[in-house]
Amino acid sequence: MSESRTEEFHVNGEELLAKVKEIIHEGNIRRVIIKDKDGKVLIEFPLTFGVVGFVLAPTLAAVGAIAALITEATVVVEKEA
């Protein structure tokens, strides 16, 4: 079983969607979790190799909606080790 590592990024609501798109384009991503400033998970989605474009569109729309409603967020990224 392959290992993974996590990274956390603290962003404001305006930066959230851009940060998630940047993370997705980096590759090696297994999962993305977005939490509010109190640590409550707002959305969590897995990313598998080959998931691009229109498949991610609904998820990115949801991230955009969340970004409009919050002032601060933590993006937790699980990457392949």
PEGITA-V468202 format. One line per field, one symbol per residue. ss: DSSP state (@ for helix, = for strand, . for the rest). psi: psi as a letter, one per 20 degrees, with the letter a starting at -180 (. if undefined). A space follows every 10 residues. Layout:
BEGIN
ss->???
psi->???
END
This chain:
BEGIN
ss->...======= ==@@@@@@@@ @@@@@@..== ======.... ======.... ...@@@@@@@ @@@@@@@@@. .========= .
psi->pqrrqqqqpp rrhhigghgg gggghhajpg qpppqaijjp phqppqpqpi orchhighgh gggggghhiq hqqpopppqp .
END
